[in-house]
C-alpha cells in the first residue's frame, strides 16, 4: 500500500514538474480529491488497527508486570513485532496523505483564476478563494 501511494505521488509530481498547463484542471483536481478520499479512508483504518494493537500490547505488558508468565511474555513479543510495522506503515500513509494535500494546493494555485472555487462544486463544498486586499 505504501509503495502504491508513493508511486501515485511521483506521478502527480512528474505532471507538476513538467510546467506544462494541465489540459482539464478541474477534472484533474476532482480525480485527485477522490484519490485523497480513498487514502484518507485507508489511513483511518490503519490508524484504528494501530491503536488496537497498541492498547492490546500495553494491556499485555501491564498484566505481565504483575504476573511473570512465559506465555504472556511471548504474546507481548509477538504483539511488539506486529506493532512496529503497523506504526511504520501508518507513518507512511499519514505523510503520503499530507503530501497529497500539498500537491492539491499547488494545483489549485496554478489553475486558480479569479472566480473559480478551490474545491469543485460536485462535492457540495462552497469555498471561495482568498482575495488579495488592494
C-alpha positions in Angstrom: 0.0 0.0 0.0 2.8 2.4 0.9 4.5 1.8 -2.5 1.3 2.4 -4.3 0.9 5.7 -2.6 4.5 6.7 -3.2 4.1 5.8 -6.9 0.9 7.9 -7.2 2.7 10.9 -5.6 5.6 10.5 -8.0 3.1 10.5 -10.9 1.4 13.7 -9.7 4.8 15.4 -9.1 6.0 14.5 -12.6 2.9 16.1 -14.0 3.6 19.3 -12.0 7.3 19.3 -12.7 6.7 19.5 -16.5 5.4 23.1 -16.0 3.0 22.5 -18.9 -0.6 23.6 -18.4 -2.9 20.8 -17.3 -5.5 20.1 -20.1 -8.6 19.8 -17.8 -7.6 21.2 -14.4 -11.0 20.8 -12.8 -11.2 17.2 -13.8 -7.6 16.6 -12.6 -8.4 18.2 -9.3 -11.6 16.2 -8.9 -9.7 13.0 -9.5 -7.0 14.0 -7.1 -9.6 14.8 -4.4 -11.2 11.4 -5.0 -7.8 9.7 -4.5 -7.2 11.7 -1.4 -10.5 10.5 -0.1 -9.5 6.9 -0.7 -6.2 7.4 1.0 -7.8 9.1 4.0 -10.1 6.1 4.4 -7.1 3.8 4.2 -5.2 5.9 6.8 -8.2 5.9 9.2 -8.5 2.1 9.0 -4.8 1.6 9.7 -4.9 4.2 12.5 -7.7 2.2 14.2 -5.8 -1.1 13.8 -2.6 0.5 15.1 -4.4 1.9 18.1 -6.0 -1.5 18.8 -2.6 -3.2 18.7 -1.0 -0.6 20.9 -3.7 -0.9 23.5 -3.6 -4.7 23.4 0.2 -4.6 23.7 0.2 -2.2 26.6 -2.5 -4.3 28.3 -0.4 -7.4 28.0 2.6 -5.5 29.3 0.6 -4.3 32.3 -0.6 -7.9 33.1 3.0 -9.1 32.5 4.3 -6.7 35.1 2.1 -8.2 37.8 2.3 -11.8 36.7 5.5 -13.3 35.5 4.4 -15.7 32.8 6.3 -17.1 29.8 3.3 -17.3 27.5 2.4 -13.7 28.3 6.0 -12.7 27.5 5.8 -14.5 24.2 2.5 -12.8 23.4 4.0 -9.4 24.3 7.0 -10.0 22.0 4.7 -11.1 19.1 2.5 -8.1 19.6 5.6 -5.8 19.5 6.8 -7.5 16.4 3.4 -6.6 14.7 3.1 -3.1 16.3 6.3 -1.7 15.0 5.5 -2.4 11.3 1.9 -1.1 11.8 3.3 2.2 13.2 5.8 2.5 10.3 3.0 1.8 7.8 0.7 4.4 9.4 3.6 6.9 9.3 3.9 6.4 5.6 0.2 6.7 5.0 0.0 9.9 7.1 2.9 11.6 5.4 1.6 10.5 2.0 -1.8 12.0 2.5 -0.3 15.2 3.8 1.8 15.3 0.6 -1.3 14.8 -1.5 -2.8 17.8 0.3 0.2 19.9 -0.6 0.1 18.8 -4.2 -3.6 19.6 -4.4 -2.9 23.1 -3.1 -0.2 23.5 -5.7 -2.5 22.5 -8.5 -5.1 24.9 -7.1 -2.6 27.8 -7.0 -1.6 27.1 -10.6 -5.1 26.8 -12.0 -7.0 29.3 -10.0 -8.4 32.3 -11.9 -10.4 34.9 -10.1 -13.9 33.4 -9.6 -13.1 29.7 -9.7 -13.6 27.8 -6.5 -10.8 25.9 -4.8 -12.9 22.8 -4.4 -15.2 21.5 -7.3 -18.9 22.2 -6.7 -19.7 18.5 -7.1 -18.6 17.8 -3.5 -21.1 20.3 -2.2 -18.4 22.4 -0.6 -18.5 26.1 -1.3 -15.1 27.6 -0.5 -14.3 30.9 -2.1 -10.6 31.6 -2.9 -8.9 34.2 -0.8 -9.0 37.6 -2.5 -5.9 39.8 -2.2 -6.6 43.1 -0.5 -5.5 46.0 -2.5 
